[in-house]
Amino acid sequence: MRDTEKHQGLRNQLVKLLAEKGIIDKNVLEAIKKIPRHLFLDSGFEQFAYQDKAFPIGAGQTISQPYTVAFQSQLLEVKKDDKILEIGTGSGYQTAVLCTMGAKVYSVERQLELFKKTSRFLPTLGFIPKKFIFGDGYKGLPDYAPFDSIIVTAGAPIIPKPLMAQLKVGGRLVIPLGEKEQIMTLLIRKNETQFEKHEFGEFRFVPLLEDKN
């Protein structure tokens, strides 16, 4: 598959829709305008790639709808060279958005099939995370902590303690919390022991699984 002017036109329409839905972070919108989302999907889904919908990507996982990706990215308030931990690489689309925004991304994926596929695929598009690791996202990456931000792209029943511990003071942790439906939750670390919590309504994600490797 190629990236054509038609694809660019569809991306422009998608960005307009996301802005209408309340995405105001210019860097987020610019990243989504640049990234060829159709290349992250099986060719059978290509004609639907710029609709605001989630799609299956194998291994029981999905590529999140663009609004969800944009909403989570906006909550992170990404600055250039921010060190960001991503839990759940999946297709790599969210990774690509963060890389395009200038972040240094450390990404963890627990599905071996997806890990192999995405670790080969992302560099072909020029998106190179700082670290790409096969492992248990519940544990985070203590060897590379602390992080400016942490983003979790799967629904979690609780906020994993190791992730809270790996966040810098002033850092932001964005996680969908809940079993069947999730509440998008933002934690801001105020000091060594205190976190400020904000909630942003319901979203739907695949579950974050622990110790399943």
N, C-alpha and C positions, 0 to 999 in steps of 0.2 A: 504493500500500500504506500501511496505517496501523500504528501501534504500539498494540496492545491489551493488556488484562489477561492474555489468554492468552499473548501474547508475553512479558510480564513474568514470568509463571509459568515459562515455558520457560527464561528467562534465569536465574531463581533456581535451577532444577535444574542448569543448566550450571555455575553458580558453585559449587554443592555438589560437583559432579563434579570440578571443577578443584582444589578444596580437598582432596578425597580423593586426587588425583593428586600432591599435594605443593606446590601454590601457597599460600604463606602470607602474601604481601604484601597487606595489607588494602586498600591503595589500588588495586592491580591488580584485585582481586576486585570492589571497588565500581564501578570503571570498566566492567568487563565486564557487571556487573549493570544499568548504566544505558544502555548503548549498543545501539540497535536493529539488531543484526547482519543481520536479514532485509532491511533496506533497502539493504544493501551488495551484495546478490545479485540476480540475475535472478529475476523472480517465480516461474519454474518451480522454483526451489530453496527457496522460502520455507518449505515445511513441514519442510525439513531444516536450516534455518539455525542451530538451537541444538544440533545434534549436534556432537560434537567431531571435525569433519572439514574438510578443505580442499575448495574448489570452484573451478571455472574462472570467470574474470571477463573473458575476452576477451584478445586480443593475445598468446595463448600463456601468460598469467599466471594465478596462482591467488590466492585469499584464503586465507591460512594457517589451519590448524586453531586453534581458540581456545586449546588448551593451549600451542601454539608461541608464539602472541602473548603469552600470559600469562607463559610461561617467559622469553622474551626481555625483556619489560617488567620482570619481577622482578629479573633480573640487572643491569639498569640502575640499580636503587636510586634511582628518580626522586624528587627533592625539588621542592617548588613553585618555579616560575620557573627551573628548570634549562633551560639552552640545549642542545637536543638536535638533532643532525643525523640525519635518517632517509634512508637510501639505498634507494630502491624504494618509492614511495608506493603503487603498486598501486590497490586499491579505496579506500584511505584509512582502512580499519578500524584498523590499527595507529596511524595518525596520530591518529585519534579517541580511542583509548585513552590515548595520551600527553598529548593536549590536556586530556582529562578529569582526568588526574592532576596537572594544573597546570603542565605543561612548556611552554616556548616552542619550538615545533617548526619546524625548517627542513628541508623535504622535497624530495628530488630524484627525478624520474621520467624514464626514458629512452624510454618508449613514448608517442608523441604522442597516440594514440587514448585511452589511459588518462589521460594528463595532462589533456587537454581535459575528459574526462568527470568525473574526480574533482575538478578545480579548480572546476567548476560545482556539483557535487553536495554536497561537504562543507559549504560555507557555508549551504546550505539546512537543514542539521541543527544549525547553530550551532557547527560546529567550524572555527575559522579559524587555520590555521598562520601563524606569523610570516612565513615565506617559502615559496612553492611554486614550484619551478623545474623547467623542462624541460631536462635535460642529462645528462651522463655522470657517473654516481655514483662511478666509479673516481677521479675528480678531487676529489670532495667539493665544498665551497664555501669556498675559501680566503679570499674577501672577507669572510666572516662569522665566520671562526675567531678564537679557539679555542672549542671546544665542551665542555660539562660531560660529555656522553656522545654516542656515535655508535652507531646501530643499523643493521645491514645486513640486509635482508629477502630476500636472494637468496644462493645458494651461490657461494662464491668459491674459486678454486684457491689463491690467496695472499691475504694481507692487503695491500690497496693502501697503498703508502708514504704517499701524500698524506693518507689518512685518519688514519694514525698521527701525522703531523705536525700535524694540525688538532685533536688532543685535548689538553685542559688537563692539566697535572700533577695527578694524583689522579683524572683522568677515566677513564671506563669505555667500552670499545669491545666491542660484542657482534656477532659475525659467525659464520655457519655456514661452516666451511672444508672443502673437498673437492670432488671432481668429481661422481661419481654420487650418493653419499650423503655427508652433511656431518656433521662434529663441531661441535657448538655450542661456540664458543670465546669466552672473555672475556679481554681484555687490560686491565690497569690500568696507567696511566702513573705510574711511581714518581718519575721526574725527567726531565730533558731527553733523556737517552739510553737509559734503562732501562724495560722493560715487564715486568710480571708476568703469566704466562699460566696460565689455568685451562681445563680441558676438561670438557664435560658430556654426553657421549654423542651418539648418532646422531640426526639429523633429516634431513628431505628437503625441499629447496627447488628452485625453478627457478633456472637459472644467472644469475650476475651477469655481464653482458656489457660489454665495454669498447669505447669509440669506435665505437659502432654508429649514431649519430644521422645 
